[in-house]
Amino acid sequence: MKMQKIVLTVLATLGAAGFIGMSTTTASASSSKVNNYINSKKIKPAKVTKSVWSGFPKNKYRHGKAKPEGVVVHETANPSSTIYNEIAYMKRNYNNAFVHSFVDGSRIINIANTDYLAWGVGYPGNARYVQFEQVEVHSKSAFAHEIANASWYTAYLLNKYNLKPNDAAYDYKGTVWSHKAVAHKLGGSTHTDPVGYYSSAGKKYFGQSYNMAAFYQMVKKYYNEMNTKHTKLMTATYTSVNQQAKLSSKYTKYYLYNHLKGANKNAKRQSWSKIAPKVGKTYSIDMVGKKSNGTTWYRIKPATDTTSKTRYWVYAGNLTDIEDAQDTTSASSSN
């Protein structure tokens, strides 16, 4: 890692390394050979190894502890070093600069508490962003794995601190930054890494320069995967009925749904106001759903509503005095 003497200011200092920049000679992000390789090989990012050193100073971000505004990606600019050599060097020289974590082709090692700022990009960026370094690797597979690790870790940090992905390379207002972007917009250093490393490694191993736009696509991919719930749906047995029941005083403990919860992927909570709730009010039931977990649900509408075809599903605990209705109106199909 290339370090330079820094001057401590209010919250921050000078920097270490890091930007993944746009290149006019690269293919579009959607046709990135590196990204396609990662996806086709189904490369799984490494797990984060926590190895936090107590010797690093603990200064809060400008908005407070555990309130970073984004992530800065660095690169060591040292082709002959290893991840452990870089970590050891940084611990010895942290008064000059340090970052939160290091990434290579097989590891993600967190060495400084990300709830506090690091000294990697200078003032004022240090007080705003979580920062990590990438160590230069030397094979096609290692570079692809490193990109997977770095982009996943960026998404992980965004998710951890409730930040949404936003590429800062375009308007300098986003959450995913390179050192070059920070230096250009905020100052603090003149570093441009890892533009050269990404470009040269991409060309060397994949015949195509790699850039920030392609990296950002991987960040979004991993972020979206982290925020997609993969819930296995239950099976359910539906029976058409012609019944009625009264709304229980316990209804506020439960929710109203547009489909049978847990048995339909499109089931979403609905506002109780849609059925004008009132304890003791009578509602028509046209279908019973019994889920594989043993719970019983009812599809209802207000008994006085003779025109609307909209029905809502409620848990059995919402209703009392369930009985057959007076008329013989046939039930509608399952929803």
Order of alpha helices (4+ residues) and beta strands (2+ residues): alpha-beta-beta-alpha-beta-beta-beta-alpha-alpha-beta-alpha-alpha-alpha-beta-beta-beta-beta-beta-beta-beta
